[in-house]
Amino acid sequence: MSQIVWNNCIIPGPEVEEKPFTSKYYGNSLIIPRTRSLAIEERSAPLPDRKAYRSMSRAAVLLSMACLESLPYIQPILDRDPFSIGLYCAMENGPVDLKSAAEMVGITREEYAEQYRKSRNPKMFLMQLPNLAAAQAGIFLGIMGPLNVYNSSTFGSLHALNQAESDLETGRIDAALVCSAFSFENPLILERIRRRNLNDRVLCESAAAMLLRAGETRINWTKENFDDTRAYYGISHQLVTSIIKRK
């Protein structure tokens, strides 16, 4: 059982023009016809630790931006017990380094090791880890409670909401920060969404966070209608839609 204390949603506004998404690595074989992206430069995002950018994907930066706005609401809980807040995050696996992969095409066996060393940035691996994005948001906020990450492209946000609801009901935590972010970093993920979920909707970058406390009524997130939307927000869709409908 829960009640919504606070929420935050970062999505493209109606003034953002729809554009087709293409990737230079896939050419005309991969085109998402209708998309809206966020006009946010990762390195310009107001994060507490400038060094963290080096190991954060774009989605990870967007996630922290959405979550950091919750600090005034969770600070009294953190002051009392930082272990009493759980973080429930829906995130895709981070981007594969397509640039270095393209540079390795046609390399001989003898040249492979040296070229790989030159092309591949080791920190790119850190950007692929969805749990690292959630952990970094928790570090910025000082949350020391349970950390849960869900990477189902279609139902990740719903899984996060339902688990937070269950843990609040059983008293495992005093508060739950449910969060998610979705970006256009991985073209293959976008193509999968186009084939399975998009239909005629506009695919949008997004980030969202919702703070839940124990309440008298159990919210049945599964029964909410998430399909009657003109936009689709990837793995963040259920969380973003829930916030929009309650505004």
Salt bridges, closest charged atoms under 4 A:
GLU18 OE1 - ARG34 NE 2.94
GLU18 OE2 - ARG36 NH2 3.84
GLU42 OE1 - ARG58 NH1 2.94
GLU92 OE1 - ARG192 NH2 3.16
ASP97 OD2 - ARG120 NH1 3.66
GLU103 OE2 - LYS99 NZ 2.74
GLU114 OE2 - ARG117 NH2 2.50
ASP167 OD1 - ARG172 NH1 2.81
GLU169 OE1 - ARG218 NH1 2.22
GLU191 OE2 - ARG194 NH2 2.65
GLU191 OE2 - ARG195 NE 2.80
GLU205 OE2 - ARG58 NE 2.93
GLU224 OE2 - ARG246 NH2 2.51
ASP228 OD1 - LYS245 NZ 3.34
